[in-house]
Structures are given as structure tokens and as C-alpha cells.
Amino acid sequence: MSTRFLVLSIYSIALFILAVIPPIGITIQRAGMMLKLHHIAGFAVHSILAWVYFAGRPSKPKHWPLLVPLTSFLLGVLIEFTQLFLPYRSGRMGDLLQNALGIALGQGLIYLALARGWFVSRKEFPEKSH
């Protein structure tokens, strides 16, 4: 099992657990719209971790860049669906939209980093000498 897969899995499980416990978080209410910053930030990070996982696989699926946002979005759907059955939570379409905003933010940061050359391949790092 790769470290990337382990990190993505642990983060996904943590997001799910945080989504099914009694609510905590920061919200901003402006002009009738509530922005849940933890949705946006949580799914931005998840989509970045998903990209790192898929990009690092030696054998990538043909359309792996599409799997990254889809994987993150499906996690959000699972979370919101599960919340429909919890008395202290409610699954909402608005939450899915904010998850999608976070995914878009994460993907935007990835493509910005790629365009600017901020990612360095592991081959460019010198070997550690012991």
C-alpha cells in the first residue's frame, strides 16, 4: 500500500467522521447565503490529496484527471446522504455545492502550481547520504 493512498484514505475517513458527529465549524452569513468554510477547505485539501495519489501511481487510469474531482465529489455525496439519516445533521444540496467549490479551489491550486512549475519531481532531489 502506498503512502499516498494511506494519506488519502485517512483524510477521507477523518472527513467522514467529522461529518457525522454533532456539528462544529465556522460559518459566514452574508446576503442570505451561508458559506461553510470547513466544507470548502476540507474538500480543497481532499481534491489535492486525491490528485497527488492519482498522479503518483505508476499505472494511471486513462482519464485520471477526471477521477480526482469525481472521487472528492462522491465522498461529499456519501457524507450528505449519510447525514439524511442522522437526527442532529441534515444533508443539504447547498453543502454539496460548497464541497464542489472547495474541489474547484483545490484543482485550481493544483493547475496554478503546475503552470508555475512549483512541483518538482522526486528524481530532481539528491539522494540522502548516510
Phi and psi restraints in degrees (value plus and minus 20) as a CYANA .aco file:
   2 SER   PHI     -98.9   -58.9
   2 SER   PSI     134.4   174.4
   3 THR   PHI     -82.5   -42.5
   3 THR   PSI     -58.2   -18.2
   4 ARG   PHI     -81.6   -41.6
   4 ARG   PSI     -63.6   -23.6
   5 PHE   PHI     -84.3   -44.3
   5 PHE   PSI     -61.5   -21.5
   6 LEU   PHI     -82.2   -42.2
   6 LEU   PSI     -65.2   -25.2
   7 VAL   PHI     -83.4   -43.4
   7 VAL   PSI     -65.8   -25.8
   8 LEU   PHI     -82.2   -42.2
   8 LEU   PSI     -62.4   -22.4
   9 SER   PHI     -84.9   -44.9
   9 SER   PSI     -66.4   -26.4
  10 ILE   PHI     -82.7   -42.7
  10 ILE   PSI     -62.6   -22.6
  11 TYR   PHI     -84.7   -44.7
  11 TYR   PSI     -61.3   -21.3
  12 SER   PHI     -82.5   -42.5
  12 SER   PSI     -64.0   -24.0
  13 ILE   PHI     -84.4   -44.4
  13 ILE   PSI     -61.3   -21.3
  14 ALA   PHI     -82.6   -42.6
  14 ALA   PSI     -62.8   -22.8
  15 LEU   PHI     -80.3   -40.3
  15 LEU   PSI     -63.7   -23.7
  16 PHE   PHI     -83.3   -43.3
  16 PHE   PSI     -66.1   -26.1
  17 ILE   PHI     -81.2   -41.2
  17 ILE   PSI     -65.2   -25.2
  18 LEU   PHI     -82.5   -42.5
  18 LEU   PSI     -47.4    -7.4
  19 ALA   PHI    -100.2   -60.2
  19 ALA   PSI     -37.9     2.1
  20 VAL   PHI    -128.3   -88.3
  20 VAL   PSI     -24.7    15.3
  21 ILE   PHI    -104.9   -64.9
  21 ILE   PSI     146.0   186.0
  22 PRO   PHI     -73.2   -33.2
  22 PRO   PSI     122.5   162.5
  23 PRO   PHI     -81.3   -41.3
  23 PRO   PSI     119.4   159.4
  24 ILE   PHI    -162.3  -122.3
  24 ILE   PSI     138.1   178.1
  25 GLY   PHI     127.4   167.4
  25 GLY   PSI     153.9   193.9
  26 ILE   PHI    -130.1   -90.1
  26 ILE   PSI     110.1   150.1
  27 THR   PHI    -145.7  -105.7
  27 THR   PSI     131.3   171.3
  28 ILE   PHI    -143.6  -103.6
  28 ILE   PSI     105.0   145.0
  29 GLN   PHI    -125.6   -85.6
  29 GLN   PSI      97.1   137.1
  30 ARG   PHI    -159.5  -119.5
  30 ARG   PSI     107.8   147.8
  31 ALA   PHI      28.1    68.1
  31 ALA   PSI      22.9    62.9
  32 GLY   PHI      61.9   101.9
  32 GLY   PSI     -24.7    15.3
  33 MET   PHI    -130.6   -90.6
  33 MET   PSI     114.4   154.4
  34 MET   PHI    -125.2   -85.2
  34 MET   PSI     100.6   140.6
  35 LEU   PHI    -116.1   -76.1
  35 LEU   PSI     103.6   143.6
  36 LYS   PHI    -119.8   -79.8
  36 LYS   PSI      81.0   121.0
  37 LEU   PHI     -82.6   -42.6
  37 LEU   PSI     -50.3   -10.3
  38 HIS   PHI     -88.8   -48.8
  38 HIS   PSI     -49.3    -9.3
  39 HIS   PHI     -86.8   -46.8
  39 HIS   PSI     -69.1   -29.1
  40 ILE   PHI     -83.6   -43.6
  40 ILE   PSI     -69.7   -29.7
  41 ALA   PHI     -86.3   -46.3
  41 ALA   PSI     -63.5   -23.5
  42 GLY   PHI     -81.3   -41.3
  42 GLY   PSI     -62.1   -22.1
  43 PHE   PHI    -102.6   -62.6
  43 PHE   PSI     -43.1    -3.1
  44 ALA   PHI     -83.8   -43.8
  44 ALA   PSI     -67.8   -27.8
  45 VAL   PHI     -84.2   -44.2
  45 VAL   PSI     -62.3   -22.3
  46 HIS   PHI     -80.4   -40.4
  46 HIS   PSI     -63.6   -23.6
  47 SER   PHI     -88.0   -48.0
  47 SER   PSI     -53.0   -13.0
  48 ILE   PHI     -86.8   -46.8
  48 ILE   PSI     -64.5   -24.5
  49 LEU   PHI     -83.9   -43.9
  49 LEU   PSI     -58.6   -18.6
  50 ALA   PHI     -83.7   -43.7
  50 ALA   PSI     -60.8   -20.8
  51 TRP   PHI     -83.3   -43.3
  51 TRP   PSI     -64.4   -24.4
  52 VAL   PHI     -80.6   -40.6
  52 VAL   PSI     -61.1   -21.1
  53 TYR   PHI     -82.9   -42.9
  53 TYR   PSI     -74.3   -34.3
  54 PHE   PHI     -86.0   -46.0
  54 PHE   PSI     -58.3   -18.3
  55 ALA   PHI     -86.0   -46.0
  55 ALA   PSI     -49.5    -9.5
  56 GLY   PHI    -107.7   -67.7
  56 GLY   PSI     -23.8    16.2
  57 ARG   PHI     -93.2   -53.2
  57 ARG   PSI     117.0   157.0
  58 PRO   PHI     -86.8   -46.8
  58 PRO   PSI     -57.2   -17.2
  59 SER   PHI    -135.0   -95.0
  59 SER   PSI      86.1   126.1
  60 LYS   PHI    -115.3   -75.3
  60 LYS   PSI     122.7   162.7
  61 PRO   PHI     -81.0   -41.0
  61 PRO   PSI     134.6   174.6
  62 LYS   PHI     -74.4   -34.4
  62 LYS   PSI     -65.6   -25.6
  63 HIS   PHI    -129.7   -89.7
  63 HIS   PSI      27.1    67.1
  64 TRP   PHI     -81.0   -41.0
  64 TRP   PSI     -52.9   -12.9
  65 PRO   PHI     -81.9   -41.9
  65 PRO   PSI     -45.7    -5.7
  66 LEU   PHI     -99.5   -59.5
  66 LEU   PSI     -46.0    -6.0
  67 LEU   PHI     -89.2   -49.2
  67 LEU   PSI     -47.2    -7.2
  68 VAL   PHI     -82.0   -42.0
  68 VAL   PSI     -80.2   -40.2
  69 PRO   PHI     -86.6   -46.6
  69 PRO   PSI     -52.1   -12.1
  70 LEU   PHI     -84.5   -44.5
  70 LEU   PSI     -62.6   -22.6
  71 THR   PHI     -80.0   -40.0
  71 THR   PSI     -66.7   -26.7
  72 SER   PHI     -85.1   -45.1
  72 SER   PSI     -62.5   -22.5
  73 PHE   PHI     -85.6   -45.6
  73 PHE   PSI     -60.1   -20.1
  74 LEU   PHI     -84.3   -44.3
  74 LEU   PSI     -54.3   -14.3
  75 LEU   PHI     -81.9   -41.9
  75 LEU   PSI     -62.9   -22.9
  76 GLY   PHI     -82.0   -42.0
  76 GLY   PSI     -60.4   -20.4
  77 VAL   PHI     -83.2   -43.2
  77 VAL   PSI     -64.4   -24.4
  78 LEU   PHI     -79.6   -39.6
  78 LEU   PSI     -63.8   -23.8
  79 ILE   PHI     -82.9   -42.9
  79 ILE   PSI     -69.7   -29.7
  80 GLU   PHI     -85.5   -45.5
  80 GLU   PSI     -56.3   -16.3
  81 PHE   PHI     -84.7   -44.7
  81 PHE   PSI     -64.1   -24.1
  82 THR   PHI     -81.8   -41.8
  82 THR   PSI     -58.7   -18.7
  83 GLN   PHI     -85.5   -45.5
  83 GLN   PSI     -41.9    -1.9
  84 LEU   PHI     -81.0   -41.0
  84 LEU   PSI     -44.2    -4.2
  85 PHE   PHI    -122.3   -82.3
  85 PHE   PSI     -14.9    25.1
  86 LEU   PHI    -124.6   -84.6
  86 LEU   PSI     110.1   150.1
  87 PRO   PHI     -87.2   -47.2
  87 PRO   PSI     -45.3    -5.3
  88 TYR   PHI    -120.6   -80.6
  88 TYR   PSI     -12.8    27.2
  89 ARG   PHI    -151.2  -111.2
  89 ARG   PSI     145.4   185.4
  90 SER   PHI    -166.4  -126.4
  90 SER   PSI     107.3   147.3
  91 GLY   PHI     -95.5   -55.5
  91 GLY   PSI     109.1   149.1
  92 ARG   PHI    -151.4  -111.4
  92 ARG   PSI     124.5   164.5
  93 MET   PHI     -84.8   -44.8
  93 MET   PSI     -55.1   -15.1
  94 GLY   PHI     -81.2   -41.2
  94 GLY   PSI     -55.4   -15.4
  95 ASP   PHI     -86.7   -46.7
  95 ASP   PSI     -59.9   -19.9
  96 LEU   PHI     -83.0   -43.0
  96 LEU   PSI     -58.2   -18.2
  97 LEU   PHI     -85.5   -45.5
  97 LEU   PSI     -58.1   -18.1
  98 GLN   PHI     -91.9   -51.9
  98 GLN   PSI     -53.8   -13.8
  99 ASN   PHI     -80.5   -40.5
  99 ASN   PSI     -64.7   -24.7
 100 ALA   PHI     -82.6   -42.6
 100 ALA   PSI     -57.1   -17.1
 101 LEU   PHI     -82.5   -42.5
 101 LEU   PSI     -62.9   -22.9
 102 GLY   PHI     -83.3   -43.3
 102 GLY   PSI     -61.1   -21.1
 103 ILE   PHI     -82.4   -42.4
 103 ILE   PSI     -64.8   -24.8
 104 ALA   PHI     -82.4   -42.4
 104 ALA   PSI     -60.3   -20.3
 105 LEU   PHI     -82.2   -42.2
 105 LEU   PSI     -66.7   -26.7
 106 GLY   PHI     -80.7   -40.7
 106 GLY   PSI     -64.4   -24.4
 107 GLN   PHI     -86.2   -46.2
 107 GLN   PSI     -57.8   -17.8
 108 GLY   PHI     -81.9   -41.9
 108 GLY   PSI     -61.5   -21.5
 109 LEU   PHI     -84.2   -44.2
 109 LEU   PSI     -58.6   -18.6
 110 ILE   PHI     -82.8   -42.8
 110 ILE   PSI     -69.1   -29.1
 111 TYR   PHI     -88.6   -48.6
 111 TYR   PSI     -51.3   -11.3
 112 LEU   PHI     -84.3   -44.3
 112 LEU   PSI     -65.6   -25.6
 113 ALA   PHI     -83.1   -43.1
 113 ALA   PSI     -59.5   -19.5
 114 LEU   PHI     -85.4   -45.4
 114 LEU   PSI     -63.6   -23.6
 115 ALA   PHI     -85.6   -45.6
 115 ALA   PSI     -52.8   -12.8
 116 ARG   PHI    -107.4   -67.4
 116 ARG   PSI     -27.1    12.9
 117 GLY   PHI      55.0    95.0
 117 GLY   PSI      10.1    50.1
 118 TRP   PHI     -99.5   -59.5
 118 TRP   PSI     -38.5     1.5
 119 PHE   PHI    -106.6   -66.6
 119 PHE   PSI     115.9   155.9
 120 VAL   PHI    -140.0  -100.0
 120 VAL   PSI     115.4   155.4
 121 SER   PHI     -93.2   -53.2
 121 SER   PSI     134.6   174.6
 122 ARG   PHI     -83.3   -43.3
 122 ARG   PSI     -45.4    -5.4
 123 LYS   PHI     -86.4   -46.4
 123 LYS   PSI     -42.8    -2.8
 124 GLU   PHI    -103.5   -63.5
 124 GLU   PSI     -30.2     9.8
 125 PHE   PHI    -103.1   -63.1
 125 PHE   PSI     117.8   157.8
 126 PRO   PHI     -89.0   -49.0
 126 PRO   PSI     128.2   168.2
 127 GLU   PHI     -86.7   -46.7
 127 GLU   PSI     125.7   165.7
 128 LYS   PHI     -95.2   -55.2
 128 LYS   PSI     115.3   155.3
 129 SER   PHI    -122.1   -82.1
 129 SER   PSI     116.9   156.9
